Amino acid sequence: MMGVRITTKDGQQFLGRIINADEKALSMMLVGNQIISISLSAITKTEDEKKSLMFEGLIRTQPEEKINALLDFLSSLAE
């Protein structure tokens, strides 16, 4: 799932993933796993987010062992 940036009529911006939507509202999981509901009538703009939703610099806080395990796992998905 791609990240999405939503702007509402009152100028608020939300960054996360849309996890559910119907004809009246959508549910969005924000960075940090908070789930919110936004009325479709309150939305003025929806944009696909080009950057990762992962916190910048997060990988630098992990030990080399965990980074290597992550890279091994990601590589196995391509096989």
N, C-alpha and C positions, 0 to 999 in steps of 0.2 A: 504494500500500500504506500502510496505517495503521501508526503506531507502537504498540507493545505493551509493557507493563510486566509482567514475570513475577516472582513471588516464590516462592522455593523453601523447602522444609521447614527448611533451616538458616538462614533469614532473609535470604539474599542476594536482591538485586533486580537485574534486568537490564532495560535499556531498549534497544529496537531494533525490527527488523522480522523476522517469521518468514518464512524463505525456503524451508523444506522441513519436512515433518512426515510421520511414519508412525505406526503403532500403538504404537511404543515410545519414540520421542524426536522432538524437533524441533531444527532448525538455526535459529539466530537470528543476524542480522547486527546487531551492536551499533553504537552511535554510534562513529565512527572506523573502520568497516569491518572490525572483528574478527569472525570467525565462530566461534560456539560451538555445542556440542550439549548439550541438556538432556534428561535422562530424564523422560518424562511422569510417572512415579511420584514424582519429586522436586518436582513443581510443586504448590504449594498455592493459588496465586491467579494469574489472568491478567486484566489490565485493558487496555482500549483507552486509549491515551494521547491526551489531548485537545489537547495542545500540539504544535507542530512539533518535529521532532527536530533541526532546524538549531540550531546553537549561537546562543544569544541574543546579539544585538549584532553578529553576523558581517557583516551588510550595511554597518554603519558603517565597517568596515575597508576597504571597496572604493572605488575611485575612481568618480566620478560617471559616467564613460564606461561602465564595466562595469555599473553599476546600471541605466543607461538601456538598455543592450543586453539585460539580463535582463528588464526590464519589456516591451520590444518583443517579445521571444520569448514571454513568457507571454501577452501580448495576442494574438499570432498564433495561439495554441492555441484561443482562443475563436471564431475566425473560421471 
